[in-house]
Amino acid sequence: MESSSLAIRAVHTLEDLQKVLNLECQVWGTDEPVPVSLLRVFAEDGGLVLLAELAGESQPVGMAVSFPGWRLDRWYLHSHMLAVLPQFRRHAVGRALKHYQLNYARSHQLAYVGWTFDPLQAKNALFNLNVLGARATAFYDNFYGVLGDAINGAFPSHRLFVEWDGQPLASGSGRYLALPKDIDSVRQNHPDKALWWAERYRQKLERLMAQGYIAVDVVVKRGRTFYRLQRVKEGRSL
Ligand SMILES: CC(C)(COP(=O)(O)OP(=O)(O)OC[C@H]1O[C@@H](n2cnc3c(N)ncnc32)[C@H](O)[C@@H]1OP(=O)(O)O)[C@@H](O)C(=O)NCCC(=O)NCCS
């Protein structure tokens, strides 16, 4: 895929917003998508709704939905959804959408781009922490409730909140937390084990983050993948 054939576009019309909703349904298999009426509000009133399009493809291949959020005394751009169709993944479409959000945040006096992700999804951890260089600064217990869609299933939606301002973080030693190899398959085939992982992560991340640790990247040691967490000064991390 030629990167020159990719275009990221901020969208506003009902027709384009319907394409965003279609992508949400395709990727998450949800029957409760964010409605077009709300996407329209985000698009018109300070938020940013994006489509990623490839030359030669009749439909968009990716999308991102974000709006301004307020957290710990600062305005930031909250990215609620990011998705690329499975057959177009790993061609840098996701990171192009995120960089568009970062530029938007910078040009609208928003301190950083923030979003939540499932800490048990190693692929998302790699994308967020290693590819982008975001850092996970908070843990939320069952943040959205049980979502019941194709990706999240019937498990509690524990989430890490990440902050990304595009600035590198000085590295150092820290604590490590092992990631499951493939949580999707564990959730499908061994629901008891998946619940065990959810509870283990809840306990470990709540404790470490209460002690001032943030997750800074993902490392592979002897074939296993781990979060690396570093202690930061009290208060704000960025
Ligand atoms: C997350 C998502 C948007 C990334 O889109 P993308 O276009 O594939 O992103 P990029 O190509 O820019 O980067 C993908 C990175 O994710 C990681 N990754 C993705 N799949 C991976 C896999 N199977 N194994 C290892 N790493 C993987 C890698 O770090 C990869 O970078 P690399 O290709 O340079 O190794 C896409 O996977 C997606 O739509 N997922 C489902 C929806 C979702 O989980 N959204 C929330 C994201 S927080």
The ligand as a MOL file (V3000), in Angstrom:
LIG
                    3D

  0  0  0     0  0            999 V3000
M  V30 BEGIN CTAB
M  V30 COUNTS 48 50 0 0 0
M  V30 BEGIN ATOM
M  V30 1 C -5.7280 -0.4130 16.6740 0
M  V30 2 C -5.9030 -0.2300 15.1650 0
M  V30 3 C -6.7560 1.0040 14.9010 0
M  V30 4 C -4.5090 -0.0410 14.5340 0
M  V30 5 O -4.6700 0.2530 13.1430 0
M  V30 6 P -3.5020 -0.0400 12.0710 0
M  V30 7 O -3.8430 0.6510 10.8110 0
M  V30 8 O -3.2230 -1.4870 12.0010 0
M  V30 9 O -2.2800 0.7080 12.7910 0
M  V30 10 P -0.7710 0.8650 12.2840 0
M  V30 11 O -0.5610 0.0640 11.0430 0
M  V30 12 O -0.4570 2.3240 12.2470 0
M  V30 13 O 0.0530 0.2280 13.4970 0
M  V30 14 C -0.2470 -1.0720 13.9310 0
M  V30 15 C 0.6550 -1.4430 15.1070 0
M  V30 16 O -0.1310 -2.1640 16.0790 0
M  V30 17 C 0.6290 -3.2710 16.5730 0
M  V30 18 N 0.0170 -4.5130 16.0830 0
M  V30 19 C -1.1390 -4.6040 15.4200 0
M  V30 20 N -1.4060 -5.9030 15.1570 0
M  V30 21 C -0.3830 -6.6160 15.6490 0
M  V30 22 C -0.0920 -8.0040 15.7170 0
M  V30 23 N -0.8990 -8.9220 15.1830 0
M  V30 24 N 1.0420 -8.3850 16.3270 0
M  V30 25 C 1.8700 -7.4790 16.8550 0
M  V30 26 N 1.6490 -6.1480 16.8340 0
M  V30 27 C 0.5270 -5.7290 16.2410 0
M  V30 28 C 2.0260 -3.1030 16.0120 0
M  V30 29 O 2.7410 -2.2760 16.8960 0
M  V30 30 C 1.7560 -2.3870 14.6980 0
M  V30 31 O 2.8410 -1.6430 14.2260 0
M  V30 32 P 3.7900 -2.3340 13.1130 0
M  V30 33 O 2.8600 -2.7780 12.0220 0
M  V30 34 O 4.7090 -1.2070 12.7170 0
M  V30 35 O 4.4670 -3.4820 13.8070 0
M  V30 36 C -6.5470 -1.5060 14.5320 0
M  V30 37 O -5.8230 -2.6510 14.9170 0
M  V30 38 C -8.0230 -1.7010 14.8910 0
M  V30 39 O -8.9150 -1.1700 14.2370 0
M  V30 40 N -8.3000 -2.5070 15.9580 0
M  V30 41 C -9.6670 -2.8080 16.3670 0
M  V30 42 C -10.3130 -1.6070 17.0350 0
M  V30 43 C -9.5560 -1.1690 18.2920 0
M  V30 44 O -9.0660 -1.9820 19.0660 0
M  V30 45 N -9.4900 0.1580 18.4890 0
M  V30 46 C -8.9340 0.7340 19.6930 0
M  V30 47 C -7.5070 1.0770 19.5580 0
M  V30 48 S -6.8690 1.7570 21.0910 0
M  V30 END ATOM
M  V30 BEGIN BOND
M  V30 1 1 1 2
M  V30 2 1 2 3
M  V30 3 1 2 4
M  V30 4 1 2 36
M  V30 5 1 4 5
M  V30 6 1 5 6
M  V30 7 2 6 7
M  V30 8 1 6 8
M  V30 9 1 6 9
M  V30 10 1 9 10
M  V30 11 2 10 11
M  V30 12 1 10 12
M  V30 13 1 10 13
M  V30 14 1 13 14
M  V30 15 1 14 15
M  V30 16 1 15 16
M  V30 17 1 15 30
M  V30 18 1 16 17
M  V30 19 1 17 18
M  V30 20 1 17 28
M  V30 21 1 18 19
M  V30 22 1 18 27
M  V30 23 2 19 20
M  V30 24 1 20 21
M  V30 25 1 21 22
M  V30 26 2 21 27
M  V30 27 1 22 23
M  V30 28 2 22 24
M  V30 29 1 24 25
M  V30 30 2 25 26
M  V30 31 1 26 27
M  V30 32 1 28 29
M  V30 33 1 28 30
M  V30 34 1 30 31
M  V30 35 1 31 32
M  V30 36 2 32 33
M  V30 37 1 32 34
M  V30 38 1 32 35
M  V30 39 1 36 37
M  V30 40 1 36 38
M  V30 41 2 38 39
M  V30 42 1 38 40
M  V30 43 1 40 41
M  V30 44 1 41 42
M  V30 45 1 42 43
M  V30 46 2 43 44
M  V30 47 1 43 45
M  V30 48 1 45 46
M  V30 49 1 46 47
M  V30 50 1 47 48
M  V30 END BOND
M  V30 END CTAB
M  END
